[in-house]
Amino acid sequence: MIDCVVLIPSTDSFSDIWPPALECMRRYWPDCPWSIFTTSETIPWGERPILVGQNNGWCSNIRSALDQIKSEFVLMFLEDMLVCEPVRTDECVAAICEMKRPEHNLGAIII
């Protein structure tokens, strides 16, 4: 299995979008093979919440979350860009396998 997780970063002030974001992930990616982590400052949400504490800005909050995740790859979904069609797990796996190829030396691929 590929060492990967899914990260959905957010902020406490966007808590109204969390239920639809999680529902869309469940509906359109039911076979997601990786753990799904969520972030916010102080309000836990999702099955694997990461609390970053004080809001130090989007980038700092992402960095704080990534410091707590021990995985070679992270697929990031934005909570306010709802998944509205099936996610093709095979394409996600293929993209990660492509990044692992040494001749590419890629740091990120946006799917």
Wavefront OBJ file of the C-alpha trace (Angstrom):
o trace
v 0.000 0.000 0.000
v 1.203 3.502 -0.805
v 2.093 5.613 2.250
v -0.469 8.373 1.772
v -3.150 10.270 3.669
v -5.882 12.711 2.686
v -5.895 16.121 4.352
v -8.859 18.486 4.451
v -7.653 21.720 6.061
v -10.124 24.194 7.468
v -10.678 26.829 10.081
v -13.182 27.028 12.946
v -15.065 29.810 11.157
v -15.871 27.449 8.247
v -17.534 24.818 10.439
v -20.799 25.166 8.504
v -19.218 23.476 5.463
v -17.752 20.500 7.327
v -20.829 18.227 7.266
v -21.376 18.635 3.495
v -17.633 18.242 2.832
v -17.518 14.949 4.716
v -20.766 13.730 3.170
v -19.430 14.406 -0.325
v -16.220 12.540 0.465
v -18.229 9.565 1.746
v -20.607 9.624 -1.212
v -18.098 10.191 -3.999
v -15.039 8.400 -2.626
v -16.381 5.462 -0.619
v -13.355 3.298 -1.442
v -10.752 5.838 -0.322
v -7.912 3.595 0.876
v -6.239 6.238 3.039
v -6.968 7.908 6.350
v -8.726 11.252 6.048
v -7.367 13.935 8.388
v -9.132 17.232 8.987
v -7.814 20.414 10.540
v -9.181 23.356 12.455
v -7.989 25.515 15.311
v -10.030 24.300 18.291
v -13.129 22.389 17.082
v -12.507 18.755 16.130
v -14.329 17.449 13.063
v -14.076 14.314 10.972
v -12.723 10.962 12.127
v -9.073 12.054 12.437
v -9.054 15.696 13.510
v -5.856 17.680 13.917
v -6.154 20.776 16.069
v -3.600 23.453 15.216
v -4.462 25.779 18.116
v -4.269 29.492 17.476
v -4.943 30.543 13.891
v -1.571 31.658 12.535
v -2.718 31.906 8.922
v -3.518 29.301 6.296
v 0.068 28.346 5.441
v 1.192 28.138 9.064
v -1.859 26.060 9.936
v -1.123 23.658 7.054
v 2.498 23.402 8.178
v 1.391 22.639 11.734
v -0.908 19.881 10.459
v 1.782 18.409 8.188
v 4.182 18.320 11.132
v 1.685 16.001 12.845
v 1.175 13.700 9.855
v 3.760 11.042 9.231
v 3.195 10.032 5.628
v 5.244 10.138 2.455
v 2.350 11.574 0.427
v -0.572 13.852 1.277
v -3.546 14.407 -1.013
v -5.154 17.682 -0.041
v -8.794 18.548 -0.632
v -10.173 21.995 0.182
v -13.242 21.862 2.402
v -15.160 24.479 0.430
v -14.530 22.811 -2.949
v -16.945 19.931 -2.551
v -16.287 16.654 -4.328
v -19.265 16.292 -6.670
v -18.357 13.303 -8.815
v -16.717 9.957 -8.118
v -13.024 10.076 -7.251
v -11.077 7.517 -9.238
v -8.840 5.844 -6.707
v -6.882 4.148 -9.468
v -5.925 7.535 -10.934
v -4.847 8.828 -7.516
v -2.678 5.745 -7.002
v -1.232 6.098 -10.516
v -0.355 9.770 -9.900
v 1.410 8.910 -6.653
v 3.282 6.063 -8.328
v 4.368 8.540 -10.999
v 5.716 10.891 -8.339
v 7.674 8.017 -6.813
v 9.587 7.438 -10.055
v 13.097 8.793 -9.397
v 13.564 10.229 -12.873
v 10.660 12.645 -12.338
v 11.727 14.104 -9.002
v 8.292 15.717 -8.611
v 7.220 17.357 -5.386
v 3.529 17.705 -6.191
v 0.949 16.778 -8.763
v -2.455 18.419 -8.869
v -5.165 16.005 -9.971
l 1 2 3 4 5 6 7 8 9 10 11 12 13 14 15 16 17 18 19 20 21 22 23 24 25 26 27 28 29 30 31 32 33 34 35 36 37 38 39 40 41 42 43 44 45 46 47 48 49 50 51 52 53 54 55 56 57 58 59 60 61 62 63 64 65 66 67 68 69 70 71 72 73 74 75 76 77 78 79 80 81 82 83 84 85 86 87 88 89 90 91 92 93 94 95 96 97 98 99 100 101 102 103 104 105 106 107 108 109 110 111
